[in-house]
Amino acid sequence: MAKIFAKNLSNKQVMATDGSEVGILFNIVMDIKSSRLVSLVIKPDMALDISKYKQEGEYIILPFESVRAIKDYIVIDKAIAKGKKAPQNEQVDI
């Protein structure tokens, strides 16, 4: 798996696998003990219905397991992000 610096992710557009806009990456949450990425903190797109997402203030919190690819955009699986299906142990395409 390729490495990517966190500073290169700052303000990156977040899209769903269906092509819809989710928002802009604001921050990343990491578990210090395990060194694993836990979640993404997203400033949601104004058109996004945020009612089914975990919310914290003006942001939505997406589990890192929902990430499917990181390239020009961060691509997430909405079903996993909303907690509707169990995450698969898949690699992230970066």
N, CA, C and O atoms as a CHARMM CRD file, in Angstrom:
* protein
*
  376
    1    1 MET  N      0.84400  -1.17500   0.00000 PROA 1      0.00000
    2    1 MET  CA     0.00000   0.00000   0.00000 PROA 1      0.00000
    3    1 MET  C      0.89100   1.24000   0.00000 PROA 1      0.00000
    4    1 MET  O      1.87200   1.31200   0.74000 PROA 1      0.00000
    5    2 ALA  N      0.54600   2.19200  -0.81900 PROA 2      0.00000
    6    2 ALA  CA     1.30200   3.43700  -0.90400 PROA 2      0.00000
    7    2 ALA  C      1.07700   4.27200   0.35300 PROA 2      0.00000
    8    2 ALA  O      0.04200   4.16300   1.01100 PROA 2      0.00000
    9    3 LYS  N      2.05800   5.10400   0.67200 PROA 3      0.00000
   10    3 LYS  CA     1.93500   5.99700   1.81800 PROA 3      0.00000
   11    3 LYS  C      1.48300   7.36100   1.32600 PROA 3      0.00000
   12    3 LYS  O      1.82100   7.78700   0.22200 PROA 3      0.00000
   13    4 ILE  N      0.71300   8.03300   2.16500 PROA 4      0.00000
   14    4 ILE  CA     0.25500   9.37600   1.83900 PROA 4      0.00000
   15    4 ILE  C      0.35600  10.21900   3.10800 PROA 4      0.00000
   16    4 ILE  O     -0.02800   9.76800   4.18700 PROA 4      0.00000
   17    5 PHE  N      0.86500  11.42500   2.98100 PROA 5      0.00000
   18    5 PHE  CA     1.02100  12.30300   4.13200 PROA 5      0.00000
   19    5 PHE  C     -0.31600  12.95200   4.48600 PROA 5      0.00000
   20    5 PHE  O     -1.08600  13.33300   3.60500 PROA 5      0.00000
   21    6 ALA  N     -0.57900  13.07200   5.78400 PROA 6      0.00000
   22    6 ALA  CA    -1.83700  13.66800   6.24600 PROA 6      0.00000
   23    6 ALA  C     -2.00900  15.08600   5.71700 PROA 6      0.00000
   24    6 ALA  O     -3.12800  15.49900   5.41400 PROA 6      0.00000
   25    7 LYS  N     -0.91400  15.83700   5.60200 PROA 7      0.00000
   26    7 LYS  CA    -1.04300  17.21800   5.11600 PROA 7      0.00000
   27    7 LYS  C     -1.55400  17.26200   3.67500 PROA 7      0.00000
   28    7 LYS  O     -2.12700  18.26800   3.25700 PROA 7      0.00000
   29    8 ASN  N     -1.35300  16.18100   2.90900 PROA 8      0.00000
   30    8 ASN  CA    -1.87000  16.12300   1.54000 PROA 8      0.00000
   31    8 ASN  C     -3.37200  15.83200   1.50400 PROA 8      0.00000
   32    8 ASN  O     -4.00900  15.97700   0.46000 PROA 8      0.00000
   33    9 LEU  N     -3.92800  15.42700   2.62800 PROA 9      0.00000
   34    9 LEU  CA    -5.36000  15.13500   2.70300 PROA 9      0.00000
   35    9 LEU  C     -6.17900  16.34300   3.14900 PROA 9      0.00000
   36    9 LEU  O     -7.39100  16.38700   2.93800 PROA 9      0.00000
   37   10 SER  N     -5.52700  17.30800   3.75900 PROA 10     0.00000
   38   10 SER  CA    -6.21500  18.48100   4.27300 PROA 10     0.00000
   39   10 SER  C     -7.03700  19.17100   3.19100 PROA 10     0.00000
   40   10 SER  O     -6.53900  19.44800   2.10000 PROA 10     0.00000
   41   11 ASN  N     -8.28400  19.43900   3.50000 PROA 11     0.00000
   42   11 ASN  CA    -9.22900  20.11100   2.59100 PROA 11     0.00000
   43   11 ASN  C     -9.52100  19.32700   1.31600 PROA 11     0.00000
   44   11 ASN  O     -9.94100  19.90800   0.31500 PROA 11     0.00000
   45   12 LYS  N     -9.30700  18.02600   1.34100 PROA 12     0.00000
   46   12 LYS  CA    -9.59400  17.19400   0.16700 PROA 12     0.00000
   47   12 LYS  C    -11.10100  16.91200   0.09900 PROA 12     0.00000
   48   12 LYS  O    -11.74800  16.67500   1.11900 PROA 12     0.00000
   49   13 GLN  N    -11.63900  16.94400  -1.11400 PROA 13     0.00000
   50   13 GLN  CA   -13.05900  16.67300  -1.35300 PROA 13     0.00000
   51   13 GLN  C    -13.36200  15.20600  -1.03800 PROA 13     0.00000
   52   13 GLN  O    -12.59100  14.31700  -1.40000 PROA 13     0.00000
   53   14 VAL  N    -14.48300  14.95900  -0.36600 PROA 14     0.00000
   54   14 VAL  CA   -14.92900  13.60800  -0.04100 PROA 14     0.00000
   55   14 VAL  C    -16.16800  13.31000  -0.88600 PROA 14     0.00000
   56   14 VAL  O    -17.14400  14.05900  -0.86800 PROA 14     0.00000
   57   15 MET  N    -16.10600  12.19900  -1.62600 PROA 15     0.00000
   58   15 MET  CA   -17.19600  11.78000  -2.50800 PROA 15     0.00000
   59   15 MET  C    -17.64500  10.37600  -2.09900 PROA 15     0.00000
   60   15 MET  O    -16.87300   9.62100  -1.50700 PROA 15     0.00000
   61   16 ALA  N    -18.88000  10.03600  -2.41300 PROA 16     0.00000
   62   16 ALA  CA   -19.39200   8.68600  -2.17300 PROA 16     0.00000
   63   16 ALA  C    -19.17700   7.84300  -3.42000 PROA 16     0.00000
   64   16 ALA  O    -18.95600   8.37800  -4.50700 PROA 16     0.00000
   65   17 THR  N    -19.23900   6.53500  -3.26500 PROA 17     0.00000
   66   17 THR  CA   -19.05600   5.62900  -4.40100 PROA 17     0.00000
   67   17 THR  C    -20.12500   5.82400  -5.46800 PROA 17     0.00000
   68   17 THR  O    -19.92400   5.43100  -6.61700 PROA 17     0.00000
   69   18 ASP  N    -21.26000   6.42500  -5.10800 PROA 18     0.00000
   70   18 ASP  CA   -22.30600   6.70600  -6.10000 PROA 18     0.00000
   71   18 ASP  C    -22.08700   8.03400  -6.82400 PROA 18     0.00000
   72   18 ASP  O    -22.90300   8.42800  -7.65800 PROA 18     0.00000
   73   19 GLY  N    -20.98800   8.72600  -6.51000 PROA 19     0.00000
   74   19 GLY  CA   -20.64600   9.98400  -7.17800 PROA 19     0.00000
   75   19 GLY  C    -21.16800  11.23000  -6.49300 PROA 19     0.00000
   76   19 GLY  O    -20.87500  12.34100  -6.93600 PROA 19     0.00000
   77   20 SER  N    -21.93000  11.07500  -5.43000 PROA 20     0.00000
   78   20 SER  CA   -22.46000  12.25400  -4.73400 PROA 20     0.00000
   79   20 SER  C    -21.38800  12.89400  -3.85300 PROA 20     0.00000
   80   20 SER  O    -20.49500  12.21900  -3.34000 PROA 20     0.00000
   81   21 GLU  N    -21.50200  14.21600  -3.69100 PROA 21     0.00000
   82   21 GLU  CA   -20.55400  14.95200  -2.85800 PROA 21     0.00000
   83   21 GLU  C    -20.94000  14.80500  -1.39400 PROA 21     0.00000
   84   21 GLU  O    -22.10300  14.97400  -1.02600 PROA 21     0.00000
   85   22 VAL  N    -19.95000  14.48700  -0.56300 PROA 22     0.00000
   86   22 VAL  CA   -20.18100  14.34400   0.86700 PROA 22     0.00000
   87   22 VAL  C    -19.72700  15.60700   1.58800 PROA 22     0.00000
   88   22 VAL  O    -20.44700  16.12300   2.44300 PROA 22     0.00000
   89   23 GLY  N    -18.54700  16.10800   1.25400 PROA 23     0.00000
   90   23 GLY  CA   -18.03700  17.31600   1.89100 PROA 23     0.00000
   91   23 GLY  C    -16.53800  17.44700   1.73200 PROA 23     0.00000
   92   23 GLY  O    -15.94800  16.90300   0.79900 PROA 23     0.00000
   93   24 ILE  N    -15.92600  18.17600   2.65700 PROA 24     0.00000
   94   24 ILE  CA   -14.48800  18.44900   2.64800 PROA 24     0.00000
   95   24 ILE  C    -13.88100  17.88600   3.93100 PROA 24     0.00000
   96   24 ILE  O    -14.42200  18.08200   5.01900 PROA 24     0.00000
   97   25 LEU  N    -12.75100  17.18500   3.79800 PROA 25     0.00000
   98   25 LEU  CA   -12.06300  16.64200   4.97500 PROA 25     0.00000
   99   25 LEU  C    -11.55200  17.78500   5.84300 PROA 25     0.00000
  100   25 LEU  O    -10.83300  18.66400   5.36800 PROA 25     0.00000
  101   26 PHE  N    -11.92800  17.76400   7.11300 PROA 26     0.00000
  102   26 PHE  CA   -11.48900  18.77800   8.06300 PROA 26     0.00000
  103   26 PHE  C    -10.36300  18.24600   8.94500 PROA 26     0.00000
  104   26 PHE  O     -9.39100  18.95200   9.21300 PROA 26     0.00000
  105   27 ASN  N    -10.49900  16.98700   9.39900 PROA 27     0.00000
  106   27 ASN  CA    -9.51200  16.42400  10.30900 PROA 27     0.00000
  107   27 ASN  C     -9.58000  14.90300  10.27100 PROA 27     0.00000
  108   27 ASN  O    -10.51800  14.32100   9.72500 PROA 27     0.00000
  109   28 ILE  N     -8.57300  14.27300  10.85900 PROA 28     0.00000
  110   28 ILE  CA    -8.48800  12.81500  10.94100 PROA 28     0.00000
  111   28 ILE  C     -8.30000  12.44600  12.40700 PROA 28     0.00000
  112   28 ILE  O     -7.54000  13.10200  13.12000 PROA 28     0.00000
  113   29 VAL  N     -8.99200  11.39000  12.86300 PROA 29     0.00000
  114   29 VAL  CA    -8.84000  10.91200  14.23600 PROA 29     0.00000
  115   29 VAL  C     -8.03400   9.61900  14.19600 PROA 29     0.00000
  116   29 VAL  O     -8.33700   8.70700  13.42700 PROA 29     0.00000
  117   30 MET  N     -6.99600   9.55400  15.04100 PROA 30     0.00000
  118   30 MET  CA    -6.11100   8.39300  15.07900 PROA 30     0.00000
  119   30 MET  C     -6.03800   7.84800  16.50000 PROA 30     0.00000
  120   30 MET  O     -6.01600   8.61600  17.46100 PROA 30     0.00000
  121   31 ASP  N     -6.00200   6.53200  16.63300 PROA 31     0.00000
  122   31 ASP  CA    -5.80200   5.87700  17.92400 PROA 31     0.00000
  123   31 ASP  C     -4.29700   5.81600  18.15900 PROA 31     0.00000
  124   31 ASP  O     -3.58800   5.09100  17.46100 PROA 31     0.00000
  125   32 ILE  N     -3.81400   6.56000  19.12300 PROA 32     0.00000
  126   32 ILE  CA    -2.37400   6.64900  19.38700 PROA 32     0.00000
  127   32 ILE  C     -1.78900   5.29100  19.76800 PROA 32     0.00000
  128   32 ILE  O     -0.68600   4.95600  19.33600 PROA 32     0.00000
  129   33 LYS  N     -2.50700   4.50500  20.56900 PROA 33     0.00000
  130   33 LYS  CA    -1.97500   3.21900  21.03700 PROA 33     0.00000
  131   33 LYS  C     -1.78800   2.21900  19.90400 PROA 33     0.00000
  132   33 LYS  O     -0.77700   1.51900  19.85100 PROA 33     0.00000
  133   34 SER  N     -2.76200   2.15100  18.99500 PROA 34     0.00000
  134   34 SER  CA    -2.67700   1.16300  17.91600 PROA 34     0.00000
  135   34 SER  C     -2.11900   1.74300  16.61800 PROA 34     0.00000
  136   34 SER  O     -1.81800   1.00100  15.68300 PROA 34     0.00000
  137   35 SER  N     -1.98100   3.06700  16.56000 PROA 35     0.00000
  138   35 SER  CA    -1.51400   3.77500  15.35000 PROA 35     0.00000
  139   35 SER  C     -2.45600   3.59100  14.16500 PROA 35     0.00000
  140   35 SER  O     -2.03200   3.68900  13.01300 PROA 35     0.00000
  141   36 ARG  N     -3.72500   3.32700  14.44000 PROA 36     0.00000
  142   36 ARG  CA    -4.72300   3.13300  13.37500 PROA 36     0.00000
  143   36 ARG  C     -5.56400   4.38700  13.20900 PROA 36     0.00000
  144   36 ARG  O     -5.86000   5.09300  14.17200 PROA 36     0.00000
  145   37 LEU  N     -5.93900   4.64600  11.96600 PROA 37     0.00000
  146   37 LEU  CA    -6.86300   5.74300  11.70500 PROA 37     0.00000
  147   37 LEU  C     -8.25700   5.27900  12.09000 PROA 37     0.00000
  148   37 LEU  O     -8.68800   4.19800  11.68900 PROA 37     0.00000
  149   38 VAL  N     -8.95400   6.08100  12.85600 PROA 38     0.00000
  150   38 VAL  CA   -10.25800   5.70600  13.38600 PROA 38     0.00000
  151   38 VAL  C    -11.39000   6.33200  12.57500 PROA 38     0.00000
  152   38 VAL  O    -12.32900   5.64100  12.18000 PROA 38     0.00000
  153   39 SER  N    -11.30100   7.63200  12.33000 PROA 39     0.00000
  154   39 SER  CA   -12.40200   8.29900  11.63400 PROA 39     0.00000
  155   39 SER  C    -11.95000   9.56200  10.92000 PROA 39     0.00000
  156   39 SER  O    -10.85900  10.08400  11.15000 PROA 39     0.00000
  157   40 LEU  N    -12.83400  10.03200  10.04300 PROA 40     0.00000
  158   40 LEU  CA   -12.62800  11.27400   9.31000 PROA 40     0.00000
  159   40 LEU  C    -13.64500  12.28300   9.82400 PROA 40     0.00000
  160   40 LEU  O    -14.81200  11.95100  10.03100 PROA 40     0.00000
  161   41 VAL  N    -13.20000  13.50600  10.02500 PROA 41     0.00000
  162   41 VAL  CA   -14.08800  14.59600  10.41900 PROA 41     0.00000
  163   41 VAL  C    -14.32900  15.42500   9.16000 PROA 41     0.00000
  164   41 VAL  O    -13.39500  15.98500   8.58700 PROA 41     0.00000
  165   42 ILE  N    -15.58600  15.49600   8.73800 PROA 42     0.00000
  166   42 ILE  CA   -15.94500  16.08800   7.45100 PROA 42     0.00000
  167   42 ILE  C    -16.83600  17.31000   7.64000 PROA 42     0.00000
  168   42 ILE  O    -17.79800  17.27600   8.40700 PROA 42     0.00000
  169   43 LYS  N    -16.50700  18.38700   6.93400 PROA 43     0.00000
  170   43 LYS  CA   -17.41700  19.53800   6.82500 PROA 43     0.00000
  171   43 LYS  C    -18.38600  19.16200   5.71200 PROA 43     0.00000
  172   43 LYS  O    -17.99300  19.15700   4.54500 PROA 43     0.00000
  173   44 PRO  N    -19.65100  18.84300   6.03400 PROA 44     0.00000
  174   44 PRO  CA   -20.55900  18.30200   5.02100 PROA 44     0.00000
  175   44 PRO  C    -20.94700  19.31300   3.94300 PROA 44     0.00000
  176   44 PRO  O    -21.01800  20.51700   4.18900 PROA 44     0.00000
  177   45 ASP  N    -21.19200  18.79100   2.74800 PROA 45     0.00000
  178   45 ASP  CA   -21.71100  19.58600   1.64500 PROA 45     0.00000
  179   45 ASP  C    -23.11300  20.06300   2.04100 PROA 45     0.00000
  180   45 ASP  O    -23.86100  19.33500   2.69300 PROA 45     0.00000
  181   46 MET  N    -23.45800  21.28100   1.64600 PROA 46     0.00000
  182   46 MET  CA   -24.75600  21.85100   2.03700 PROA 46     0.00000
  183   46 MET  C    -25.93700  21.02200   1.53600 PROA 46     0.00000
  184   46 MET  O    -27.00100  21.03600   2.15600 PROA 46     0.00000
  185   47 ALA  N    -25.77100  20.30400   0.43200 PROA 47     0.00000
  186   47 ALA  CA   -26.86100  19.50500  -0.13300 PROA 47     0.00000
  187   47 ALA  C    -26.99400  18.13100   0.52900 PROA 47     0.00000
  188   47 ALA  O    -27.96800  17.42300   0.27300 PROA 47     0.00000
  189   48 LEU  N    -26.03600  17.74200   1.37300 PROA 48     0.00000
  190   48 LEU  CA   -26.03700  16.41700   1.99200 PROA 48     0.00000
  191   48 LEU  C    -27.03700  16.34500   3.14400 PROA 48     0.00000
  192   48 LEU  O    -27.08100  17.23700   3.99200 PROA 48     0.00000
  193   49 ASP  N    -27.83500  15.28600   3.17100 PROA 49     0.00000
  194   49 ASP  CA   -28.73200  15.02200   4.29700 PROA 49     0.00000
  195   49 ASP  C    -27.88900  14.38500   5.39900 PROA 49     0.00000
  196   49 ASP  O    -27.53200  13.21000   5.31000 PROA 49     0.00000
  197   50 ILE  N    -27.57300  15.15300   6.42900 PROA 50     0.00000
  198   50 ILE  CA   -26.65900  14.66800   7.46900 PROA 50     0.00000
  199   50 ILE  C    -27.37300  13.90900   8.58500 PROA 50     0.00000
  200   50 ILE  O    -26.72100  13.46000   9.52800 PROA 50     0.00000
  201   51 SER  N    -28.67800  13.75600   8.50400 PROA 51     0.00000
  202   51 SER  CA   -29.45100  13.15300   9.59200 PROA 51     0.00000
  203   51 SER  C    -29.06700  11.70400   9.89700 PROA 51     0.00000
  204   51 SER  O    -29.27200  11.24500  11.02000 PROA 51     0.00000
  205   52 LYS  N    -28.52200  10.98500   8.93500 PROA 52     0.00000
  206   52 LYS  CA   -28.18400   9.57400   9.15500 PROA 52     0.00000
  207   52 LYS  C    -26.70700   9.35500   9.50800 PROA 52     0.00000
  208   52 LYS  O    -26.26000   8.21700   9.65200 PROA 52     0.00000
  209   53 TYR  N    -25.96300  10.44700   9.64500 PROA 53     0.00000
  210   53 TYR  CA   -24.54100  10.36000   9.97500 PROA 53     0.00000
  211   53 TYR  C    -24.32200  10.75800  11.42700 PROA 53     0.00000
  212   53 TYR  O    -25.10900  11.51200  12.00000 PROA 53     0.00000
  213   54 LYS  N    -23.24600  10.24700  12.01700 PROA 54     0.00000
  214   54 LYS  CA   -22.84900  10.67900  13.35200 PROA 54     0.00000
  215   54 LYS  C    -22.40700  12.13500  13.22800 PROA 54     0.00000
  216   54 LYS  O    -21.59700  12.46800  12.36200 PROA 54     0.00000
  217   55 GLN  N    -22.93200  12.99200  14.08200 PROA 55     0.00000
  218   55 GLN  CA   -22.63500  14.41800  14.00100 PROA 55     0.00000
  219   55 GLN  C    -21.92300  14.90400  15.24900 PROA 55     0.00000
  220   55 GLN  O    -22.16300  14.41800  16.35400 PROA 55     0.00000
  221   56 GLU  N    -21.05200  15.86400  15.05200 PROA 56     0.00000
  222   56 GLU  CA   -20.36600  16.52500  16.15200 PROA 56     0.00000
  223   56 GLU  C    -20.27500  18.00000  15.78600 PROA 56     0.00000
  224   56 GLU  O    -19.41100  18.40600  15.00900 PROA 56     0.00000
  225   57 GLY  N    -21.16600  18.78800  16.34700 PROA 57     0.00000
  226   57 GLY  CA   -21.22100  20.20600  15.98800 PROA 57     0.00000
  227   57 GLY  C    -21.60600  20.35800  14.52600 PROA 57     0.00000
  228   57 GLY  O    -22.60000  19.78500  14.08000 PROA 57     0.00000
  229   58 GLU  N    -20.83000  21.12100  13.78700 PROA 58     0.00000
  230   58 GLU  CA   -21.11800  21.34700  12.36500 PROA 58     0.00000
  231   58 GLU  C    -20.49500  20.28900  11.45400 PROA 58     0.00000
  232   58 GLU  O    -20.56400  20.40900  10.23000 PROA 58     0.00000
  233   59 TYR  N    -19.89300  19.26200  12.03800 PROA 59     0.00000
  234   59 TYR  CA   -19.18700  18.23700  11.26600 PROA 59     0.00000
  235   59 TYR  C    -19.89900  16.88900  11.34800 PROA 59     0.00000
  236   59 TYR  O    -20.68400  16.64000  12.26300 PROA 59     0.00000
  237   60 ILE  N    -19.60900  16.02300  10.37100 PROA 60     0.00000
  238   60 ILE  CA   -20.03800  14.62900  10.44900 PROA 60     0.00000
  239   60 ILE  C    -18.78900  13.77700  10.63200 PROA 60     0.00000
  240   60 ILE  O    -17.71100  14.12400  10.14800 PROA 60     0.00000
  241   61 ILE  N    -18.94500  12.66500  11.33100 PROA 61     0.00000
  242   61 ILE  CA   -17.83000  11.77300  11.64100 PROA 61     0.00000
  243   61 ILE  C    -18.04900  10.47300  10.87400 PROA 61     0.00000
  244   61 ILE  O    -19.06200   9.79800  11.05800 PROA 61     0.00000
  245   62 LEU  N    -17.09800  10.12900  10.01500 PROA 62     0.00000
  246   62 LEU  CA   -17.19600   8.90700   9.21800 PROA 62     0.00000
  247   62 LEU  C    -16.12900   7.92100   9.66700 PROA 62     0.00000
  248   62 LEU  O    -14.97500   8.31400   9.84100 PROA 62     0.00000
  249   63 PRO  N    -16.47900   6.64700   9.86100 PROA 63     0.00000
  250   63 PRO  CA   -15.45800   5.66300  10.23700 PROA 63     0.00000
  251   63 PRO  C    -14.45600   5.48700   9.09600 PROA 63     0.00000
  252   63 PRO  O    -14.82800   5.50900   7.92300 PROA 63     0.00000
  253   64 PHE  N    -13.19700   5.31400   9.44800 PROA 64     0.00000
  254   64 PHE  CA   -12.17700   5.15400   8.41400 PROA 64     0.00000
  255   64 PHE  C    -12.46000   3.92800   7.54900 PROA 64     0.00000
  256   64 PHE  O    -12.05500   3.88600   6.38700 PROA 64     0.00000
  257   65 GLU  N    -13.15300   2.92700   8.10100 PROA 65     0.00000
  258   65 GLU  CA   -13.49100   1.71900   7.34300 PROA 65     0.00000
  259   65 GLU  C    -14.35500   2.02200   6.11900 PROA 65     0.00000
  260   65 GLU  O    -14.43500   1.20500   5.20200 PROA 65     0.00000
  261   66 SER  N    -14.99700   3.17900   6.09800 PROA 66     0.00000
  262   66 SER  CA   -15.84500   3.54000   4.95300 PROA 66     0.00000
  263   66 SER  C    -15.03000   4.04100   3.75900 PROA 66     0.00000
  264   66 SER  O    -15.56600   4.16700   2.65800 PROA 66     0.00000
  265   67 VAL  N    -13.74300   4.32700   3.96500 PROA 67     0.00000
  266   67 VAL  CA   -12.89800   4.84200   2.87500 PROA 67     0.00000
  267   67 VAL  C    -12.59700   3.72400   1.88100 PROA 67     0.00000
  268   67 VAL  O    -12.14600   2.64500   2.26500 PROA 67     0.00000
  269   68 ARG  N    -12.84800   3.99100   0.61000 PROA 68     0.00000
  270   68 ARG  CA   -12.59700   3.02700  -0.46300 PROA 68     0.00000
  271   68 ARG  C    -11.40000   3.41200  -1.31700 PROA 68     0.00000
  272   68 ARG  O    -10.72400   2.53100  -1.84900 PROA 68     0.00000
  273   69 ALA  N    -11.11500   4.70600  -1.46500 PROA 69     0.00000
  274   69 ALA  CA    -9.98300   5.14600  -2.28800 PROA 69     0.00000
  275   69 ALA  C     -9.57300   6.55400  -1.87100 PROA 69     0.00000
  276   69 ALA  O    -10.39200   7.35500  -1.42000 PROA 69     0.00000
  277   70 ILE  N     -8.27200   6.83200  -2.03700 PROA 70     0.00000
  278   70 ILE  CA    -7.75600   8.18200  -1.81300 PROA 70     0.00000
  279   70 ILE  C     -6.85500   8.51200  -2.99000 PROA 70     0.00000
  280   70 ILE  O     -5.76200   7.96400  -3.12800 PROA 70     0.00000
  281   71 LYS  N     -7.32500   9.40400  -3.82500 PROA 71     0.00000
  282   71 LYS  CA    -6.54200   9.88600  -4.97100 PROA 71     0.00000
  283   71 LYS  C     -6.83600  11.37000  -5.11500 PROA 71     0.00000
  284   71 LYS  O     -6.47100  12.15800  -4.24300 PROA 71     0.00000
  285   72 ASP  N     -7.48700  11.76100  -6.19700 PROA 72     0.00000
  286   72 ASP  CA    -7.88500  13.16100  -6.34500 PROA 72     0.00000
  287   72 ASP  C     -8.96500  13.52000  -5.33600 PROA 72     0.00000
  288   72 ASP  O     -9.06600  14.66900  -4.90500 PROA 72     0.00000
  289   73 TYR  N     -9.76900  12.53600  -4.96200 PROA 73     0.00000
  290   73 TYR  CA   -10.82400  12.66500  -3.96700 PROA 73     0.00000
  291   73 TYR  C    -10.64500  11.55000  -2.95100 PROA 73     0.00000
  292   73 TYR  O     -9.94200  10.57100  -3.20000 PROA 73     0.00000
  293   74 ILE  N    -11.29000  11.71200  -1.80500 PROA 74     0.00000
  294   74 ILE  CA   -11.43800  10.60400  -0.87100 PROA 74     0.00000
  295   74 ILE  C    -12.79900   9.99600  -1.19300 PROA 74     0.00000
  296   74 ILE  O    -13.81600  10.68800  -1.13600 PROA 74     0.00000
  297   75 VAL  N    -12.82600   8.71900  -1.52900 PROA 75     0.00000
  298   75 VAL  CA   -14.07900   8.05200  -1.89600 PROA 75     0.00000
  299   75 VAL  C    -14.50900   7.16400  -0.73300 PROA 75     0.00000
  300   75 VAL  O    -13.73500   6.34400  -0.23900 PROA 75     0.00000
  301   76 ILE  N    -15.76400   7.34300  -0.30500 PROA 76     0.00000
  302   76 ILE  CA   -16.28300   6.56500   0.82000 PROA 76     0.00000
  303   76 ILE  C    -17.51400   5.76200   0.40800 PROA 76     0.00000
  304   76 ILE  O    -18.20600   6.10300  -0.55100 PROA 76     0.00000
  305   77 ASP  N    -17.77000   4.68300   1.15600 PROA 77     0.00000
  306   77 ASP  CA   -18.97200   3.86500   0.98900 PROA 77     0.00000
  307   77 ASP  C    -20.01600   4.41900   1.96600 PROA 77     0.00000
  308   77 ASP  O    -19.84200   4.31400   3.18000 PROA 77     0.00000
  309   78 LYS  N    -21.08600   4.99900   1.45100 PROA 78     0.00000
  310   78 LYS  CA   -22.10600   5.63000   2.30000 PROA 78     0.00000
  311   78 LYS  C    -22.75800   4.65400   3.27100 PROA 78     0.00000
  312   78 LYS  O    -23.04400   5.02100   4.41000 PROA 78     0.00000
  313   79 ALA  N    -22.99700   3.42700   2.84300 PROA 79     0.00000
  314   79 ALA  CA   -23.66000   2.45000   3.71100 PROA 79     0.00000
  315   79 ALA  C    -22.83300   2.19200   4.96200 PROA 79     0.00000
  316   79 ALA  O    -23.37800   2.11900   6.06300 PROA 79     0.00000
  317   80 ILE  N    -21.53100   2.05600   4.80200 PROA 80     0.00000
  318   80 ILE  CA   -20.65800   1.84800   5.96200 PROA 80     0.00000
  319   80 ILE  C    -20.58900   3.12600   6.78700 PROA 80     0.00000
  320   80 ILE  O    -20.62400   3.07200   8.01600 PROA 80     0.00000
  321   81 ALA  N    -20.48900   4.27200   6.12200 PROA 81     0.00000
  322   81 ALA  CA   -20.40700   5.55600   6.82000 PROA 81     0.00000
  323   81 ALA  C    -21.63900   5.80000   7.69000 PROA 81     0.00000
  324   81 ALA  O    -21.54400   6.41600   8.75200 PROA 81     0.00000
  325   82 LYS  N    -22.79000   5.31700   7.23700 PROA 82     0.00000
  326   82 LYS  CA   -24.03600   5.48600   7.98900 PROA 82     0.00000
  327   82 LYS  C    -24.27000   4.34300   8.96700 PROA 82     0.00000
  328   82 LYS  O    -25.25500   4.35300   9.70700 PROA 82     0.00000
  329   83 GLY  N    -23.36500   3.34600   8.97900 PROA 83     0.00000
  330   83 GLY  CA   -23.49500   2.21500   9.88800 PROA 83     0.00000
  331   83 GLY  C    -24.49200   1.17400   9.44000 PROA 83     0.00000
  332   83 GLY  O    -24.99400   0.41300  10.26700 PROA 83     0.00000
  333   84 LYS  N    -24.79700   1.11700   8.14000 PROA 84     0.00000
  334   84 LYS  CA   -25.81000   0.18300   7.64000 PROA 84     0.00000
  335   84 LYS  C    -25.27000  -1.18900   7.28800 PROA 84     0.00000
  336   84 LYS  O    -26.04500  -2.14000   7.18700 PROA 84     0.00000
  337   85 LYS  N    -23.96600  -1.32100   7.09800 PROA 85     0.00000
  338   85 LYS  CA   -23.42500  -2.65500   6.83300 PROA 85     0.00000
  339   85 LYS  C    -22.04900  -2.76500   7.46200 PROA 85     0.00000
  340   85 LYS  O    -21.34200  -1.77300   7.64100 PROA 85     0.00000
  341   86 ALA  N    -21.69300  -3.98000   7.79000 PROA 86     0.00000
  342   86 ALA  CA   -20.41100  -4.21300   8.44500 PROA 86     0.00000
  343   86 ALA  C    -19.27000  -3.95700   7.47700 PROA 86     0.00000
  344   86 ALA  O    -19.33700  -4.35900   6.31600 PROA 86     0.00000
  345   87 PRO  N    -18.21000  -3.28300   7.95200 PROA 87     0.00000
  346   87 PRO  CA   -17.06900  -3.04000   7.07600 PROA 87     0.00000
  347   87 PRO  C    -16.35700  -4.33000   6.71000 PROA 87     0.00000
  348   87 PRO  O    -16.24000  -5.24200   7.52800 PROA 87     0.00000
  349   88 GLN  N    -15.89100  -4.39600   5.49100 PROA 88     0.00000
  350   88 GLN  CA   -15.10200  -5.52700   5.02300 PROA 88     0.00000
  351   88 GLN  C    -13.63200  -5.20500   5.25800 PROA 88     0.00000
  352   88 GLN  O    -13.25500  -4.03300   5.29000 PROA 88     0.00000
  353   89 ASN  N    -12.81900  -6.20500   5.42000 PROA 89     0.00000
  354   89 ASN  CA   -11.38400  -5.98500   5.56700 PROA 89     0.00000
  355   89 ASN  C    -10.76300  -5.81300   4.19500 PROA 89     0.00000
  356   89 ASN  O    -10.02000  -6.67000   3.71800 PROA 89     0.00000
  357   90 GLU  N    -11.08100  -4.68900   3.57000 PROA 90     0.00000
  358   90 GLU  CA   -10.57600  -4.38500   2.24100 PROA 90     0.00000
  359   90 GLU  C     -9.47100  -3.35700   2.35000 PROA 90     0.00000
  360   90 GLU  O     -9.44600  -2.54300   3.27300 PROA 90     0.00000
  361   91 GLN  N     -8.56000  -3.40400   1.39800 PROA 91     0.00000
  362   91 GLN  CA    -7.51700  -2.39700   1.35800 PROA 91     0.00000
  363   91 GLN  C     -8.05800  -1.13600   0.71300 PROA 91     0.00000
  364   91 GLN  O     -8.95300  -1.18400  -0.13100 PROA 91     0.00000
  365   92 VAL  N     -7.50500  -0.01800   1.12100 PROA 92     0.00000
  366   92 VAL  CA    -7.86400   1.26700   0.54200 PROA 92     0.00000
  367   92 VAL  C     -6.96900   1.51100  -0.65300 PROA 92     0.00000
  368   92 VAL  O     -5.75400   1.33000  -0.56400 PROA 92     0.00000
  369   93 ASP  N     -7.54900   1.91900  -1.77100 PROA 93     0.00000
  370   93 ASP  CA    -6.80700   2.19600  -2.99600 PROA 93     0.00000
  371   93 ASP  C     -6.26300   3.61300  -2.95100 PROA 93     0.00000
  372   93 ASP  O     -7.01300   4.58000  -3.07800 PROA 93     0.00000
  373   94 ILE  N     -4.92500   3.73300  -2.76600 PROA 94     0.00000
  374   94 ILE  CA    -4.30500   5.06100  -2.77700 PROA 94     0.00000
  375   94 ILE  C     -3.18000   5.13600  -3.76800 PROA 94     0.00000
  376   94 ILE  O     -2.54900   6.18400  -3.90600 PROA 94     0.00000
